């Protein structure tokens, strides 16, 4: 799954989880509240994981660019 899709899905999980948690609190439904918390945290974790992947890709590109620049200078 692409990072964009992961970010969309994680945002959806975070929002839906927040709604479930709130409804669980209002209706005094501990199980629904807990499921909402878990879903929301899952969304946060997935989003952070996707962001780490984006940062790693950018770092790889920068390193490759620097290596190529160094090689070009020594030709």
N, C-alpha and C positions, 0 to 999 in steps of 0.2 A: 504494500500500500504506500502511495506517495506521502511525503510529509504534509502536503496540503490536506489530503484526505484524513490523515491522522489528526491534524490540528482541528479540522471540522468535527470529526467524531469525538475528540476529547472535549471540545467546547460543548457539544451536545450532551455528553455524559455529565459534565460539570453542571450545566443548567438543569437538566432533568433530575439529577441527583439532589440539587438544591431545592427543587420544588417538592420532591418526595420527602426530603428531610423536614421541610416546613410543614407540609400537610401532616406528616407523622406527629410533629410537635403539637399542632393545633388540634388534631383528633385524638391525641393521647395514645397513638399507635407506635409503640417502641420499635416494633419490627420494621415498619415502613420508614421510620426515622433513621434507623441503623442502615437499612438498605440504601437510603438516600445519601447518607454520609459516605458509605463505601463507594457508591457510584461516582460521587463528586470527587473523592480522593483519587479514584482510578483515572478520571478525566484529567486531573491536575498532573498526575504522574506521566500519563501518555503525552501530554503537551510538553512537559519538561524534557522527556526522552527525545521527542521530535526536534526540539530546539537544540539539544546537545548534538544530535545528528547533523543539523544545519551548520552548527559551529565547527564541527569536525570536518565537514566538506569544505568550508571556507578556508580552514587552516591548511588542508591538503593542497588546495588551489594556490594559496600564497606560497607554500613551501616549493611547490613545483615551479611556480613563476620565478622565485628567487634562484632556484637551481639553474633554470634556463637562462636567466639574465647573467649569472656568473659564468656559465659555459660560453655564452655569446661574447662576453668581455675578453675571454682568454683565447678566442679564435684569431 
